[in-house]
Amino acid sequence: MEKQLFLGDEAIAQAAIDAGISGVYAYPGTPSTEITEYIQGSAVAKERGIHSRWSVNEKTAMEAALGMSYAGKRSLCCMKHVGLNVAADCFMNAGMSGINGGMIIITADDPSMHSSQNEQDNRVYGNFAMIPMLEPSSQQEAYDMVYEGFELSEKLGYPILMRITTRMAHSRAGVVTRPMKDENPKNCPADGRQRFILLPALARKRFKVLLEAQKQFVDSSETSKYNQYFDGPNKDLGIITTGIAFNYLSENYPDGFEHPVLKISQYPLPRKQMEKLVNECKEILVLEEGYPVVEEQLKGYMGTGIKVHGRLDGTLQRDGELTPDAVGKALGKDITSYYAIPEVVEQRPPALCQGCGHRDMYEALNEVLAEYNEPKVFGDIGCYTLGALPPFRAIDTCIDMGASITMAKGAADAGVFPAVSVIGDSTFTHSGMTGLLDCVNEETNITIVISDNETTAMTGGQDSAGTGRLEAICAGIGVDPAHIRVMIPLKKNYEEMKTIIREEIEYKGVSVLIPRRECIQTLTRKKKASKK
Ligand SMILES: Cc1ncc(C[n+]2csc(CCOP(=O)(O)OP(=O)(O)O)c2C)c(N)n1
């Protein structure tokens, strides 16, 4: 039993190694990235040959994790919350097939949108797929849940969705680790064809099996050590906490709870414990980070009669992260906030780094587009999204990964000219390639800029799947090689860049421009490392 100081993400990674995983499959995304990076850096994982290379996107990651599970081995699959939208097809259907080797899917949700386009709460997905879910209240619990979760997944026969949020992922606590287990042997399922071929006749049977399994899932929640009932003297109010909210509540009651508390960290909801709380208390306060998932279930569509407070009645703010202060205020405590940012700290808008190639790409692009009446630039997600801000103000949209190419296509179909897409190299291989094929098939009049810094810079510089192969990929998809134009985005090349951009906008068809210069951050890191 060794105690170590771990980020929540690191606790999850170490627990997965200790639980005997044979592979982690993931695409980077804040706040989940450190899980995979930890496994990539682990000497033991290397020695064991645990798979840890980045996947091209979350869907390929989840399918590979399911394939490893099919072969009897334990697999971990990690992503940020919006990644589950990308992987949702596999996710929903893995709930139908079930698993063989234990499989845990980590969704790292980002309430308050520190680095995301939305704050979706992926417990909704867990309910949607009707599979068991875990939501740790501390880093130790995150470790224990993963360490034991593979066994739970194997016992129940289904993948487990584990939801964490930003503060859990990115804050540290002491964690006691446990002995490392052996990996599972390769062992494909004897009944594999009945479970993993989701043809309608078999899928109908599997859905009935999933429906029947719900009772077992609830039983498991009701006996779970992670769901706990704490008695309290004042029964005017009963409190339900989920995940990290238990931590925040505890901070407000260092000497013990005043009211009965039901701590929920395993779903589906533990019905009997919920009933006990509702029967014992006059009113209920629900503390949960994200959507009012439990609050809505407790209320029911028309209300259950008991008064329920939470995010829906304004006791807590409807959006954003939960904080210990917000919890204290909801309980009527006089809170002098010590979490507020002091006035001396000035807000700084984010900006592209000095020396970043995206800057030079935008400057040249802006100058050419100024020659047109109504140009539209469809942006994407990555460092280059900062081109939306001054001084560039260069993009008109940013919706989801890959959407730049397909939105520009739709707009071009609607008559927009020039319709320009700006996408990063990693985002292009994540989900831009398929959209490019749509453009090629329909000979869309579109200009696509793949701004290639040869890394996944936004999330800290992970390998980018298409490095060294972008031209070949585009040509393979069918772009005419004469209209795949590579350039080096530097001030001294502006005139040449502008000429190329102009020519390709005027070309009536699909053109791909690839401004290529290594990310200044990865370059600096490499130079520093070579001096050591
Ligand atoms: C579905 C989804 N997965 C992951 C992320 C996190 N993320 C945002 S941009 C990005 C990739 C950025 O790489 P690239 O396109 O090469 O641009 P760069 O940041 O290097 O300029 C990632 C992984 C996300 N926003 N959405």
The ligand as an ORCA input file, in Angstrom:
! r2SCAN-3c Opt
* xyz 1 1
  C     -14.491     15.983    -30.339
  C     -13.337     16.726    -29.772
  N     -12.241     16.040    -29.414
  C     -11.183     16.692    -28.893
  C     -11.202     18.044    -28.724
  C     -10.015     18.761    -28.135
  N      -9.243     19.411    -29.196
  C      -9.559     20.638    -29.610
  S      -8.720     21.071    -30.947
  C      -7.863     19.666    -31.015
  C      -6.859     19.377    -32.087
  C      -6.017     20.506    -32.421
  O      -5.005     20.087    -33.299
  P      -4.851     20.700    -34.740
  O      -6.096     20.585    -35.503
  O      -3.646     20.088    -35.354
  O      -4.606     22.250    -34.456
  P      -3.475     22.988    -33.571
  O      -4.030     23.166    -32.205
  O      -2.243     22.135    -33.614
  O      -3.279     24.293    -34.226
  C      -8.267     18.857    -29.974
  C      -7.670     17.552    -29.719
  C     -12.391     18.722    -29.102
  N     -12.527     20.037    -28.956
  N     -13.419     18.039    -29.630
*
